[in-house]
């Protein structure tokens, strides 16, 4: 009986917190979309706060991917103003790099990203728009909950750990 009561209390406490997190992300995104250039997104105070909150914010950001509201944020990489959803995608990618080929079907073998942009995903935004944001969001959602994602990050950590050890020698 005590355990059930405790679970009920924890559930009731969690619902408002979920709403607050979503509202918090909404308010911070309202500030990020006032940046003039996509190159400056990661320097915006609100974007930094979202990024600092970490991986737990990815589902909230994903909820914004489909927002097609045009912002004043100009991308020289895609030669147009970005949507609010695209800005959410950029911030999500800054929190945790996305497997671009798996999500977009586009391979960038030359590693030639938009020269002036620090946002690697920006190169793929037109492709994401072409294939449909709903399709991209579905693939991203599947990726977030996959076992493959966990393996991918374990392997990346091992690779970077070896790289750092090799550089010290």
N, C-alpha and C positions, 0 to 999 in steps of 0.2 A: 504494500500500500504506500509506504514512504517513497519507494523508488518511482512508482507511477506518478505520485504527486510532484516529485522532483523533476521528472521528465516533462510533465505538463507545464511547470513553471519555466523550465529552460526553453521550451517551445514558444511560450508566450513572450518571453524576453527576446528571442531570436527574431520574430517577425518585425518588430519596429526597427531593429538594428539593420535588417536587410533593406528596409525602406530608406533608412538614413544613408546607407552606403550608396544606394542608387541615386538618391537626391544629391548627395555630396559630389558624386561623379558628374551629374547633370550640371551642377553649379560651376564646377571647375572647368568643364568643357565649354560652358558659356564664355568663360574668360579666354580659353585657349583659341577659340575661333575668331578672336579679335586681333590676332597676330597678323602682320602684313605679309610675311613670306613663310613658306613651308620650311625653309632653312632655319627659322627661328623658333619652331615649335618646341623643341627640346630645351630651349633657354627660358621659356615662359614659366613663371613661378607656379601656376596651377598645373601645368604639364609635369613639372618636376615633382610636385606633390603626388600626382596620380602615379607616376613612375615609382616613386619611393614607397607607395603603398604596396606595390609588388604584385605578384601573380594572382593574388586573391581578387584583384580588380578586373581580371581578364573577362570573366563572364558578364560583368556590368558594361564593360566597353563593347563587348560583342553585341549587346542589345542595341547599341547605337550604330553598328555597321550599316544598317539599311536606311539611315537618315540621309535623305537626298537634299537637305537644305543647303543651298549654296552659301559659302562664307566669303569673307574678304581675304582669306588666306590664299595667296597666289603661289602656284607651283611652276617654276621655270622648267622643271623636269617634264611636266605633262602639258605645259603652256596653257593653263587655265586656272580658274579659282577652284579650290577643293570643296567637297561637300563636308558636312559635319561628320558623316559616317567615315569618310576617308581619313579625316583627322583622328578619329577613334582608332582606325586601323593602324595608323602611323604610331600612335601612342602605345597600342597593344604590342606592336612589333618592337618598340623600344624597351618594353618591360621584358619581353621574351621573344627572341628571334623566331620567326615563322619558317617552316620548311617551304620555301617559295615554290619550288617545282611541284611538290605534292599538292599544294593548295591552288596553284594557278595553271599548272601544266606547261609553264613557260620556263625553259632552262636558259640561264645567262652564263654560258660557258666562258665568255671573254672577261667576265667580271667587270664589264664596263657599265657602271651605274651612272646615274645622273651626276655629272662631275661636281656640281656645286652643292649637291644635297647630301646631308648626313643621314638621310632616311632611306635605307636600302629598299624598303617595300614600295617606295614612291615610284620606282622604275616599273612596278607591276600594276599600278593603279588602273591604267587604261585596259589592261588585260582583265582585271577583276571586273571592271564595268562591262566589258564585252561579254564575258561568260555569265554575268548576272551576279549581283550582290547576294541574292538568296542562296545561290549555289555555293559561293565562296563562304558564306556564313555557316552553311550546313557542313562543309568540309572542315572549317575551322573548329566548329563545335565538336565534331567527331575527333579531330586531332587533340583537342584539349582533354578529352576523357580517355584517350587511347593508351594502351600499354606501350605502344611503339614510341610515344612521346617520352615516356619515362626512360626507355632504353636509349633513345636518341640523346637525351641530356646526360645520361651516365657516360655514354661513349664520348661526347663532346668534352666532358670534364676530364676524362682519362687522356684524351688527345692534348688538351691544353696543359695538363699537368706534365706530360712527357715533353711538350714543346718548351715549357719553362725550365725543366731540368736540363734539356739539351742546351739551352741558351746560357746556363750558368757555367757549363764546363769550359 
